[in-house]
C-alpha cells in the first residue's frame, strides 16, 4: 500500500511539473515575441552591472541620460521645442528597431511622458519634474515589490494600458 501511494505521489508530481512546463512554453505570437525581445534588449542597455535585473540606481541613470539627451541647451529644462526635437530624433533613429507602427506608438508614449511629467503645467519639464515622474513610473515596474526589476517585470511594462501612464492627480493642500 505504501509503495502504491509513493508511486501515485511521484506520478502526480511528474504530471504537475510537466503541465507547468507546458504552460511556461506556450506559443507566443510573433509580433509579441518581437516586442518582448526588444524590451529585453532595452533592459540589457540599462543593466550596467550585467546581473540580469535592474536596480533603482540603474534606472535613475537611464532617466538622467534620457533627460540630458533631450536637454540640448543644457539649462535643466525641456522646452516644447526640445521635446519635439527629441521625439523626431527618436523616430528617425529607432524605426529599424521598432518598425514604422511601433516607433509611432513609442513616440506617442514618450510625448505623453513629457506632458505628464510637467507637474506645474507650464509647458516645460524641469529636470526635477522629469526625475519625479519617471521615478514613480519606474516603481510600477517592480510588480512583486522585491526592490528589483526582473526581465519579466520590465518586459510586462510594454503591456500596460495607456491609462497607467497618466499624470497622477494633484495633491490637495
C-alpha positions as CSV (number, residue, x, y, z in Angstrom):
1,X,0.0,0.0,0.0
2,X,2.9,2.4,0.9
3,X,4.5,1.6,-2.4
4,X,1.3,2.4,-4.3
5,X,0.9,5.7,-2.5
6,X,4.6,6.6,-3.2
7,X,4.1,5.8,-6.9
8,X,0.9,7.8,-7.1
9,X,2.6,10.7,-5.4
10,X,5.5,10.5,-7.8
11,X,3.2,10.4,-10.8
12,X,1.3,13.4,-9.5
13,X,4.5,15.4,-9.1
14,X,5.7,14.5,-12.6
15,X,2.3,15.3,-14.1
16,X,2.1,18.7,-12.4
17,X,5.7,19.5,-13.3
18,X,5.1,18.6,-17.0
19,X,1.9,20.7,-17.2
20,X,3.7,23.6,-15.5
21,X,6.5,23.3,-18.0
22,X,4.0,23.2,-20.9
23,X,2.3,26.4,-19.6
24,X,5.7,28.2,-19.5
25,X,6.3,27.2,-23.1
26,X,3.0,28.5,-24.6
27,X,3.2,29.6,-28.1
28,X,3.7,33.4,-28.3
29,X,2.6,35.3,-31.4
30,X,5.5,36.6,-33.5
31,X,4.6,40.3,-33.0
32,X,4.5,39.8,-29.3
33,X,7.8,37.9,-29.2
34,X,9.4,40.7,-31.2
35,X,8.1,43.2,-28.6
36,X,9.5,41.0,-25.7
37,X,12.8,40.7,-27.5
38,X,13.1,44.5,-27.9
39,X,12.2,45.1,-24.3
40,X,14.9,42.5,-23.2
41,X,17.5,44.4,-25.4
42,X,16.4,47.7,-23.8
43,X,16.8,46.2,-20.4
44,X,20.3,45.0,-21.2
45,X,21.3,48.5,-22.1
46,X,20.1,49.8,-18.7
47,X,21.6,46.8,-16.8
48,X,25.1,48.4,-16.1
49,X,26.3,45.7,-13.7
50,X,25.1,42.9,-16.1
51,X,23.3,40.9,-13.4
52,X,20.1,40.4,-15.4
53,X,17.9,42.5,-13.2
54,X,17.5,46.3,-12.8
55,X,18.2,48.1,-9.6
56,X,16.9,51.6,-8.8
57,X,20.3,53.2,-9.4
58,X,20.4,51.8,-12.9
59,X,17.0,53.2,-13.9
60,X,17.8,56.6,-12.4
61,X,20.9,56.7,-14.5
62,X,18.9,56.0,-17.6
63,X,16.4,58.7,-16.6
64,X,19.3,61.2,-16.3
65,X,20.7,60.1,-19.7
66,X,17.4,60.5,-21.4
67,X,16.8,63.9,-19.9
68,X,20.3,65.1,-20.8
69,X,20.0,63.9,-24.3
70,X,16.7,65.9,-24.8
71,X,18.0,69.0,-23.0
72,X,20.1,70.3,-25.9
73,X,20.9,73.7,-24.4
74,X,21.7,72.1,-21.0
75,X,19.7,74.6,-19.0
76,X,18.0,71.8,-16.9
77,X,14.6,72.5,-18.5
78,X,13.0,70.8,-21.5
79,X,11.2,73.3,-23.7
80,X,8.4,72.3,-26.1
81,X,11.0,72.7,-28.9
82,X,13.4,70.4,-27.2
83,X,10.8,67.7,-26.5
84,X,9.6,67.9,-30.1
85,X,13.2,67.6,-31.4
86,X,13.8,64.6,-29.1
87,X,10.8,62.8,-30.4
88,X,11.8,63.4,-34.0
89,X,15.3,62.2,-33.3
90,X,13.9,59.1,-31.7
91,X,11.6,58.4,-34.7
92,X,14.4,58.6,-37.2
93,X,16.9,56.6,-35.2
94,X,14.6,53.8,-34.0
95,X,12.5,53.0,-36.9
96,X,14.7,49.9,-37.7
97,X,14.3,48.6,-34.2
98,X,10.6,49.3,-33.6
99,X,9.2,49.3,-37.2
100,X,7.0,52.1,-38.6
101,X,4.0,51.4,-36.4
102,X,6.0,50.6,-33.3
103,X,8.1,53.8,-33.5
104,X,4.9,55.9,-33.7
105,X,3.4,54.1,-30.7
106,X,6.6,54.5,-28.7
107,X,7.0,58.2,-29.7
108,X,3.4,58.8,-28.5
109,X,4.3,57.2,-25.2
110,X,7.3,59.5,-24.9
111,X,5.2,62.5,-25.8
112,X,2.8,61.6,-23.1
113,X,5.6,61.1,-20.6
114,X,6.9,64.6,-21.3
115,X,3.4,66.0,-21.0
116,X,2.6,64.1,-17.8
117,X,6.0,65.0,-16.2
118,X,5.1,68.7,-16.4
119,X,3.7,68.8,-12.9
120,X,3.2,72.6,-12.8
121,X,1.7,72.6,-16.3
122,X,3.9,75.5,-17.5
123,X,4.6,73.8,-20.8
124,X,8.2,73.0,-19.8
125,X,9.6,70.0,-18.0
126,X,12.3,70.6,-15.4
127,X,14.9,68.0,-14.5
128,X,13.2,67.6,-11.1
129,X,9.8,67.1,-12.6
130,X,11.1,64.5,-15.1
131,X,13.0,62.7,-12.4
132,X,10.0,62.6,-10.1
133,X,7.6,61.4,-12.8
134,X,10.0,58.7,-14.1
135,X,10.8,57.5,-10.6
136,X,7.1,57.0,-9.9
137,X,6.7,55.4,-13.3
138,X,9.6,53.0,-12.8
139,X,8.4,51.9,-9.4
140,X,5.4,50.4,-11.2
141,X,7.8,48.0,-13.0
142,X,8.5,46.2,-9.7
143,X,5.3,44.2,-9.7
144,X,6.2,41.8,-6.9
145,X,7.7,44.6,-4.7
146,X,11.0,42.9,-4.1
147,X,13.0,46.0,-4.9
148,X,14.5,44.9,-8.2
149,X,13.0,44.6,-11.7
150,X,13.4,41.2,-13.4
151,X,13.3,40.7,-17.1
152,X,9.7,39.5,-16.9
153,X,8.6,42.6,-14.9
154,X,10.4,45.0,-17.3
155,X,9.0,43.2,-20.3
156,X,5.5,43.4,-18.9
157,X,5.6,47.2,-18.8
158,X,5.0,47.2,-22.5
159,X,1.7,45.5,-21.9
160,X,0.3,48.2,-19.6
161,X,-2.7,50.1,-20.6
162,X,-2.2,53.8,-21.7
163,X,-4.1,54.9,-18.6
164,X,-1.3,53.7,-16.4
165,X,0.9,56.5,-17.8
166,X,-1.5,59.3,-17.0
167,X,-0.4,62.2,-14.8
168,X,-1.1,61.5,-11.1
169,X,-3.8,63.6,-9.6
170,X,-2.7,66.8,-8.0
171,X,-2.4,66.7,-4.2
172,X,-4.8,68.9,-2.4
173,X,-3.2,71.2,0.3
